[in-house]
Amino acid sequence: MLSYFVKPQPPRAEIVSAREEIKSVDKIPPDPAFASRLMQGYGLALVLTQSEFSQRNADALESMRSWAKENFQRDSSFLHPVTLSPLEEPRQTVIDCLVFNLFSGPRYTLERAAGDFIHDRIQDYHQSKPYQSFRNNYYEVFGVNSESIRLLARYQQERAKRAVDVLLCAFYWLVVGIALAVAYLFWKPLEPVKGQRMLGYTWLALALFYLGLSWTENQAHIFVSACICAAMGFYLRRPIMVTRGEDKGLDFRLLNLSDRTIAITTWITFTLLAMQIITWIHTGNRYDPDPVTLFLQSFSGDLLHDPVRTKGNIVRLLGAAWLLIGLWTSRHLKPGATTNEQFSRELASLRGPVETPVTVSRPPQRKSRAGV
């Protein structure tokens, strides 16, 4: 029904337009030497009007110049594309067609909402004093011509398109975090079992995230990561031990993980997640901005300046949280940290159900009397 009656429409192509920068951009004469001036120069003399934003503006202008030079080397007409609409990928399998017809509508709706949010944030930033300062410095360096206007819009447009996916991923993890927090607060099982189940659901959510990412990106290593995370999540959800029985068959027994094991698993989980975020921050560059940078820029609307100070604070915050979780884990690694109740629970899970011996009582017998 969906494939027959509904044709999903992708969201609008332009989040930032050159006409929003200057409405009469088509009437401004072009600069034929603009591309060659960027590509042939090894550096740009930045003589800027002094203000409180001069240093940040200089860094942003150098990043934009390097980005434009790289794109001009690939395609000299990249500022004048034929179309900005994304090309539809062919659907090769029946499963691919099924998933496309089921989920493309909600996906395009979320992308459209994220694009509108980023567009509104950019428009708010364009009315601010920092952007007006950057705008003045930008036209001082590159001149006022149609190419420089399109370059400014295209630079923000490319980053805004990439920020849409980052914003949707952040929304997914926000929903997962709220669901896990509500489940942890209102769930009734014992504390160790509750923490163990929450860890399992966290790994399963990570597996689902990687599965969707591997489907959209069509990359095998992301699918392998999804399988590993799913195996980890299912094991934490229902930990089992495989043994060989007396009949030489395989026996599967459910285990109750100790507080020590849960603490170590929590520390490892947080370490891996923090390592991923820090690696993003350290490996991002002006050509390929990291997801943390795009996430921060999508909320501020400033797609021009690198939020170096905020990313540094995030790294320090993750380091402090890692130390606190490490200290909490070390408390469970001390000798004697395992309680007797926990030891009995672990022993019972290894032995299986304990059989209670049944004592059969007999009625008392009367002594026989002689001569009766």
ABEGO torsion letter per residue (X at the ends): XAAAABBBBBBBABABBAAAABAAAAABBBBAAAAAAAAABABBBBBBBBBAAAAAAAAAAAAAAAAAAAAAAABAAAABBABABBBBBBBABAAAAAAAAAAAAAAAAAAAAAAAAAAAAAAAAAABAAAAAAAAAAAAAAEBBAAAAAAAAAAAAAAAAAAAAAAAAAAAAAAAAAAAAAAAAABABBAAAAAAAAAAAAAAAAAAAAAAAAAAAGBAAAAAAAAAAAAAAAAAABBBBBBBBAAGBBBBBBBBBBAAAAAAAAAAAAAAAAAAAAAAAAABBAABBBAAAAAAAAAAGBAABBBAAAAAAAAAAAAAAAAAAAAAAAAAABBGABBAAAAAAAAAAAAEBBBBBBBBBBBBBBBBBBGX
